[in-house]
Amino acid sequence: MENERGRALRIGLCGPKAGGKTSLASRLIGEPVSDPSPTIGVDFYSKSIPDTKLKLDFWDLAGGEQYMYITDSYIKKLDLLLYVYDATDEFQQKELESLYQCYQEKGVTKKAIIVGTHSDLQKESYTETAESIAKKGGHPHLLVSTKTGSNLDILSQRILGYHRGLTVPRVRVTTVRKTGAKKQPTGCTIA
């Protein structure tokens, strides 16, 4: 979308509630991360890229199922989706998979990046399902930390690379997997 100053890249952050979407949006625009409140509906963040005519507009979409009627209207207007989940929470991967399938069934086939948060925590990472989603959809998958800033520069490069039509080199991420899910989501919900 063109504006009077140049191109605006519209980016949506979607995923399970408490997955780290708000903290990630804050870090991507250069703001410090505090203890964010749960998002109700949609929050908006914006950042102009110095020495360019590019503006990054981020829509932080609430993860609760009760907000789907609001977030669905924003999804259609976006250029890029960041599917965000907490990589230390095994159940969030199942919720992410349900959300991804819902959007696929609704015809949402936008460019996407799968983003696992909380990579700084000393817990085990649960990324097998997210990696499968990324592989099936041909999307990159990154693990980041909004606390330490780990891999945020790579994520930013991928976002800018999407804008420029560039291919950014793949990043190899080592993860620890644990088998056996504790909970199983049902239906096509975003919780």
Helices and strands as residue ranges (DSSP letters): E 2-3, E 6-14, H 21-28, E 42-48, E 54-61, G 65-67, H 68-75, E 80-86, H 90-105, E 111-117, H 128-137, E 141-143, H 152-164
